[in-house]
Every structure is written in C-alpha cells, then in structure tokens.
Amino acid sequence: MHLYLYVLFFSILIPFVLSFDRKVRFYRMWKSIFPSLVIVGSVYVIADIFFVRYGIWGFNPAYHVNLVIFGLPLEEWLFFIVIPYASIFIHFVFVSYFPNLMLSNTFVRILSGILILILLTVIILNYEKTYTLFNFGLLILALMVALFDKTRILNRFYITFLVILIPFFIVNAILTGTFIPGEVVWYNDSEILGIRLLTVPVEDTGYTFSLILLNLLMINRIQKMWKPVKR
C-alpha cells in the first residue's frame, strides 16, 4: 500500500487547484517558490540522508513505493516540495484575505526571544539527542534570521502557522502511526525528547516551523532578484 504517496497527493491537490484563484493568483509566484523549495529543501534532504544512514529515523517499506534514492523513498524527496508548497499556499491565502492582520514588532521580538531561550535550554540539556539538536538548532537560526529581516515575515507567520498546524498534524499523525497499524516514518526514541502529540514528536513542530519560515525568507530574497533594477 503506497500510503505515503496518497497522503502527499491529497496534500497538494487542493492547494494546486486553488493556486489559480483570482484573488490569490499563487501561480504567479512559482518562479520564486520552486527555486526556494529546492534550495531550502536541500538542507533538509542532506540531514534526512544522514538520519536514515545512522538510524535516527527511517521508513516502513510497507507504506512507500520501491524507488529508494540515497536511503530515502521517492515520497520523502517529494515531501520537501509538496508539504512546503501547501503550507506556503495557506500562508499567502491568509495574507491575501487578511492583509492587515499581523503582530506588533515588540510582541514578535519578545515572543521570539522567549522561544530562543527555551530552545537553547532544551538543546543544552539534551545535546546528545541528534534529532532534537538539529531541529531546535535550525529553528533558532531561522528565528534569528527572520528577526533581522525587514519584511516582517514573522509578524504574520506566527499567526498563519497556527492555521498551518491543523493540516500538518493530520498529515504527520498519519505518517507517524496515529490512524494506521505501524507507522510510515519511525523514530529512534533515544534521539528525540520522547514528548509526542498523538504520535507526532514535538520536534516535528519545530521542523515544520523552520522549513516553512526559511522558505518564506528565501522566496522574498528571490522575488527581489526578479524585480527590474531602477535606473
């Protein structure tokens, strides 16, 4: 049963169809989005290959196709295109329909500072857990980059991420075994904190946050490159 492939298909179906919505016109951003997905996704893919090679996590062959590249099933490669695309779509739809809804700079700085301190504390106390170290370390980096970004992406993303969390938990719960016998993706318990929401490791929330945030920051950079230079 190719459950992983089915999950990805239904995750991208609605965002792709609605990309042509007249108000959002998400398709016009493709020339910035797809390069970003490749650039940012490459970082996570490299880490993914490392995780699989050293048994930090792995994939149940009963739920994915037989095509495996560098230890990763085809669906895992597609994951870094499909899930960020769908999440970025949700973000921009929300921004299009609620353009004035954003957090203040002061609140964002305070919230980000608190999160960074918490994440640093967790890392120091659990430095031997590779998956925790990678996810929370990369999340700290993403937050710091975003705080120095003048486009105020975090001011909106903190809000839109709460919306993104809904489909994220549905998808990730399926992949980690909440609704199925066994799991599509398994985790080495010695490499994570062991705190799970349903069957989803808490680290995956940080994983998703940094993956989408870094893509949004990269998309913004690429969009600036496409703008004509004023003379």
Secondary structure, 3 states (H helix, E strand, C coil): CCHHHHHHHHHHHHHHHHHHCCCCCHHHHHHHHHHHHHHHHHHHHHHHHHHHHCCCEEECHHHCCCCEECCEEHHHHHHHHHHHHHHHHHHHHHHHHCCCCCCCHHHHHHHHHHHHHHHHHHHHHCCCCHHHHHHHHHHHHHHHHHHCCCCCHHHHHHHHHHHHHHHHHHHHHHHCCCCCCCCCEEECHHHCCCCEECCEECHHHHHHHHHHHHHHHHHHHHHHHHCCCCC
